[in-house]
């Protein structure tokens, strides 16, 4: 999975993070990918391709495919793709 996790704009949870203050190296070496911001539901790890650039925090993650939450994400992805949404 990959994409921009933060661009400095207000997100759907009304949170805003200035990407210039993010240390992506710490995220890569010690971070986890949580499901729906729930730290008790770790579903993956960031890869070395995670970085901060002029657009924001670019996150690439390896997800744990055996996790039910990840299987749900994969099903949703295929439903969106199959329905051309």
ZIRAWO-V785537 format. One record per pair of residues at least 6 apart in sequence whose C-alpha atoms are under 6 Angstrom apart, sorted by the first residue. I is the first residue (numbers start at 1). J is the second residue. Records with the same first field share a line. If there is no record, write none. Layout:
I: J + J
This chain:
1: 60 + 61
2: 59 + 60
3: 58 + 59
4: 57 + 58 + 59
5: 57 + 58 + 59
6: 56 + 57
7: 55 + 56
8: 16 + 17 + 18 + 19
9: 16
10: 16
19: 56 + 57
24: 51
28: 46
32: 45
33: 42 + 43 + 44 + 45
34: 41 + 42 + 43
35: 41
43: 63 + 64
44: 62 + 63 + 64
45: 61 + 62
46: 60 + 61
47: 60 + 61
49: 60
50: 58 + 59 + 60
51: 57 + 58
52: 58
